[in-house]
């Protein structure tokens, strides 16, 4: 199964994903997934280095699946983290904020 790295940006707490060129991006759609376990481990190692530099906190390798031409987290917890609050759809990324 494909994987991405998710974390929280340390300066503002926003959920971010490790995207191309090892840049942290706010949209899961902007991230190509790791092709295999070795690449996933390399991405995680890069993310752990960013944590050491105090750029992000709690980098985690998560499973993603292809849905409607986009990559989405498999687990509900990561879906909620990637979109924002579930109690108000007018807030968070699901509202376009």
Wavefront OBJ file of the C-alpha trace (Angstrom):
o trace
v 0.000 0.000 0.000
v 1.295 3.536 -0.791
v 2.388 5.790 2.078
v 2.832 9.506 2.836
v 4.373 11.343 5.769
v 2.070 13.495 7.905
v 3.188 15.846 10.697
v 2.300 19.113 12.397
v 4.239 22.245 11.535
v 5.836 23.407 14.753
v 5.414 27.171 14.307
v 1.611 27.091 13.910
v 0.416 23.515 14.500
v -1.040 23.097 10.995
v -1.119 19.541 9.632
v 1.384 19.181 6.803
v 2.529 16.457 4.426
v 5.981 15.813 3.030
v 5.665 16.699 -0.646
v 7.969 16.733 -3.621
v 11.485 18.059 -3.123
v 11.004 17.410 0.625
v 8.876 20.528 1.027
v 6.093 20.534 3.630
v 2.672 21.210 2.072
v -0.785 21.608 3.604
v -2.745 19.530 1.077
v -2.466 15.767 0.873
v -3.351 16.026 -2.820
v -0.018 17.781 -3.442
v 2.042 14.783 -2.327
v 3.170 11.866 -4.417
v 3.102 8.708 -2.286
v 6.089 6.512 -1.613
v 6.254 3.687 -4.139
v 7.420 1.037 -1.701
v 8.551 0.351 1.840
v 12.136 1.481 1.205
v 11.029 4.813 -0.241
v 8.568 5.247 2.631
v 11.366 4.710 5.140
v 13.522 7.280 3.311
v 10.672 9.807 3.462
v 10.231 9.142 7.161
v 13.970 9.581 7.761
v 13.780 12.966 5.994
v 10.796 13.913 8.149
v 12.567 12.862 11.342
v 15.471 15.117 10.374
v 12.967 17.988 9.965
v 11.664 17.170 13.439
v 15.206 17.301 14.798
v 15.535 20.778 13.231
v 12.258 21.745 14.960
v 10.328 22.337 11.729
v 7.639 19.716 12.427
v 6.492 17.498 15.253
v 5.323 13.866 15.262
v 6.101 12.859 11.663
v 4.286 9.630 10.874
v 4.174 7.362 7.844
v 0.500 6.816 6.931
v -1.267 4.626 4.405
v -3.090 6.303 1.519
v -5.405 5.063 -1.201
v -6.441 6.442 -4.579
v -9.966 7.890 -4.524
v -11.547 10.095 -7.227
v -8.158 10.834 -8.827
v -6.612 11.928 -5.502
v -4.658 10.314 -2.692
v -6.539 10.167 0.607
v -5.583 8.773 4.029
v -6.905 5.272 4.714
v -7.489 5.683 8.458
v -10.265 7.920 9.743
v -7.961 9.666 12.231
v -5.638 10.820 9.454
v -8.591 11.852 7.268
v -9.838 14.088 10.072
v -6.355 15.508 10.614
v -5.999 16.273 6.911
v -9.370 18.041 6.594
v -9.970 19.788 9.887
v -12.738 19.780 12.496
v -15.600 17.334 12.041
v -18.097 19.297 14.077
v -18.103 22.382 11.801
v -17.749 21.974 8.059
v -17.370 25.755 7.693
v -13.904 25.505 9.277
v -10.705 23.781 8.247
v -9.568 22.577 4.869
v -12.944 21.078 3.958
v -14.303 24.661 3.929
v -11.510 25.844 1.681
v -9.769 27.700 4.519
l 1 2 3 4 5 6 7 8 9 10 11 12 13 14 15 16 17 18 19 20 21 22 23 24 25 26 27 28 29 30 31 32 33 34 35 36 37 38 39 40 41 42 43 44 45 46 47 48 49 50 51 52 53 54 55 56 57 58 59 60 61 62 63 64 65 66 67 68 69 70 71 72 73 74 75 76 77 78 79 80 81 82 83 84 85 86 87 88 89 90 91 92 93 94 95 96 97
